[in-house]
Amino acid sequence: MILALLFLIATAEAISPEGARHMQAGVDAHKQGHFDIAISEFRKATETDPTFAQAFLNLGEEYANTGDYRAAIPALKRAVELSPDLDEAHRQLGFVLLTEGFPGEAIPHLERVHALGPLGIAQTETGQYQDAIGNLSTALADKPNDQDLLYYLGRAAGLLSKHAIDTLVTEYPDSARSHQAMAENYFVLRQIPQAENELQQALRERPNMPGLHLELGLVYAKAEDWPKAETEFRAETLLRPGNAEASYRLGSALLQQGKAKEARVELERADNLQPDMPETLYSLGKAASSEGDTAAAEKAWLRVTELEHDTSLAAQAHFGLAGIYRKQGNAEKASAEMAQFRKLQKTGDTKSADDSAPGQR
């Protein structure tokens, strides 16, 4: 609200003495929390001076202040009609229109005053997703913890993504990318046979398209068909030798089959390509432990506990370290690691690295 300055503004403009008295009475009532009286006084000011835009602005703001947005709209619209350059009237009208479910009408008013957050929300509601993302991102830079901005930025990005995928599938239904997109949807829904079928069709269309073998490998991994997963992950590493995730996934599939030596080679390569990924380090520790290299396993798992603090991955690393120290006869260290393991188990965190989709590591 800008009521504290209204009387000065009012007296600086053409307003009758009676109108000025009602304006001042409205400001005083607002300050005292008597909003019904303030509304009555501002309404009288609009009746006394029907061309005084500020009176309509005050009336509209006071209605909005009491939550009566429907009544605020005509008063604020009248303020804008009387004084098109009155930015505060545009700002308040934009907010109220958006709140009342008229985002399309709100947009020009919010654009005028550069109210980027509400503007981005209105653009999201009207399907202008790209513009919304830009405005919401800028607004979020000033208010990084604003929950509304975070929600609408995520919503706008998600809807833009859905729109793009829908267009892809509609316009190019038999393309490799369409089959890939459908496979990803099926994977999220845990419909493994359908996801496998879509990815196989995509590979028939474009056998060397990056990412397809990786995604098909993830499908087989979800089904715990590790030999097939290994085949697909290996194909991806041949296509993209610089991709750390492909090497990590291949190493994990090998480890699941008890091929610790081969797994360690791939996991070390993944760690060199993208250092300090906790999932890679944890699996690397398992591979080293399986080969009897406790020093390498300890190093890897200690690094996991430095990077992760309250996840199931950290818990498993503490458990592995407890086993190492127990074998070494260091009861104190083993006990401390088991205490950390039990503490993290109680948090109920069951997040698993193996369930993540490509690119989410």
PyMOL commands that set and color helices and strands:
alter all, ss='L'
color gray80, all
select helices_A, chain A and resi 3-12+17-31+35-48+53-65+69-82+87-99+103-112+116-125+129-142+147-171+176-188+192-205+212-222+226-239+244-256+260-273+278-290+294-307+312-327+331-346+353-355
alter helices_A, ss='H'
color red, helices_A
deselect
rebuild
show_as cartoon
